[in-house]
């Protein structure tokens, strides 16, 4: 039961995390995955991140460019578009509101 | 050849392709578009080759490829909703049929009222009361019976639909329509009662006379009745909506 809750919680936040990571700068898929994998507690994997990147590309929030790679086929570098930046701003505002409300509730419960 | 060239051959290539094919099938079943699938597969392939390049000097063997693939998410994890607890996926929803049926049934009353003057005009003056009914008169009778019962039918169906939507765990929607079905005629009845009361009050206070004072007082009585209807209707509607949505949320 607890595990299911954690999975749901993470699932809802992955898109925000992907976009926040891209806000730092351009990255290719595997690189982005490694960045997110280092974030403790997120536990994201490629089966979650790549479909989100693909969807964000279709929605115009992310732009892709291919560049040669020493390791294999051309890497696909993702970067946020102005639309993506605007959406990230909205998502961030929403996240901060939720975080504040939940923190308030949790602190109230401790009092 | 090695992974550094971006090309794999033989069994090594086939193992990567087989993994990508399985992922594509899962994505396709999930309804993902061809372009999006291609993007995902490109990223997965790049990851496989990057991982191989990082750990294998020279040509990756099929076993190297298998070892890398074994570290990746299995293809089925690409399914939409993968990782969610069983039964957590959003169930298919549909609008409440009872709510729609109720709205249709109740609207027949309005249609009957609109058609009534037309039908009245078609009745020949001095027609023999025992003459056999014309086809349109039979239809009219059926419509009238259905319409009159529709007032009650719509209210009952609306209330039942609200209850069903409440218990459907979000499988049914159309709460607004069901609620409108349930309260429309009760609100209309409330208006009718207030109208009758206003008329009786006017008759009681001003049984005769048509001077200016009586006219002003009559208008005032009906205006108060109208305001009372609006206020009572709003209070009733708010209370009923609160009950419906509270139950629905529960």
Boltz contact constraints between the chains, C-beta under 6 A:
constraints:
  - contact:
      token1: [A, 4]
      token2: [B, 85]
      max_distance: 6.0
  - contact:
      token1: [A, 7]
      token2: [B, 83]
      max_distance: 6.0
  - contact:
      token1: [A, 29]
      token2: [B, 43]
      max_distance: 6.0
  - contact:
      token1: [A, 30]
      token2: [B, 47]
      max_distance: 6.0
  - contact:
      token1: [A, 30]
      token2: [B, 50]
      max_distance: 6.0
  - contact:
      token1: [A, 45]
      token2: [B, 73]
      max_distance: 6.0
  - contact:
      token1: [A, 46]
      token2: [B, 73]
      max_distance: 6.0
  - contact:
      token1: [A, 47]
      token2: [B, 73]
      max_distance: 6.0
  - contact:
      token1: [A, 47]
      token2: [B, 77]
      max_distance: 6.0
  - contact:
      token1: [A, 47]
      token2: [B, 78]
      max_distance: 6.0
  - contact:
      token1: [A, 50]
      token2: [B, 40]
      max_distance: 6.0
  - contact:
      token1: [A, 50]
      token2: [B, 43]
      max_distance: 6.0
  - contact:
      token1: [A, 51]
      token2: [B, 40]
      max_distance: 6.0
  - contact:
      token1: [A, 54]
      token2: [B, 36]
      max_distance: 6.0
  - contact:
      token1: [A, 54]
      token2: [B, 39]
      max_distance: 6.0
  - contact:
      token1: [A, 54]
      token2: [B, 40]
      max_distance: 6.0
  - contact:
      token1: [A, 58]
      token2: [B, 36]
      max_distance: 6.0
  - contact:
      token1: [A, 71]
      token2: [B, 49]
      max_distance: 6.0
  - contact:
      token1: [A, 71]
      token2: [B, 50]
      max_distance: 6.0
  - contact:
      token1: [A, 71]
      token2: [B, 53]
      max_distance: 6.0
  - contact:
      token1: [A, 72]
      token2: [B, 3]
      max_distance: 6.0
  - contact:
      token1: [A, 72]
      token2: [B, 6]
      max_distance: 6.0
  - contact:
      token1: [A, 72]
      token2: [B, 49]
      max_distance: 6.0
  - contact:
      token1: [A, 73]
      token2: [B, 6]
      max_distance: 6.0
  - contact:
      token1: [A, 73]
      token2: [B, 46]
      max_distance: 6.0
  - contact:
      token1: [A, 75]
      token2: [B, 46]
      max_distance: 6.0
  - contact:
      token1: [A, 76]
      token2: [B, 42]
      max_distance: 6.0
